[in-house]
Amino acid sequence: MLKSITIDIIGYSALVINLYSMSVKGEYKLRLISALANFIYIIYGILLIAFPIIIGCSIAVVLHIYRLKSLKIDDNDFNK
């Protein structure tokens, strides 16, 4: 079983990645990084057995992936 500090590090890592996603330019990069953060939050929720986190972040990942697929990857947008 993982120690509490390890679980906390996973949660804080997701938080830092999520906050970083809000600072990037371009919707594609924002959604990609935010999807990664939400995936890490899902792992965090599983370790805590916190169903609201698992459900909410799972929905967010699906929505991000759906939107990413519908976005055209614009080289100018991605490289900003």
Secondary structure, DSSP 8 states (H G I E B T S, - for coil): ---HHHHHHHHHHHHHHHHHHTTSSSHHHHHHHHHHHHHHHHHHHHHHT-HHHHHHHHHHHHHHHHHHHHS---HHHHT-
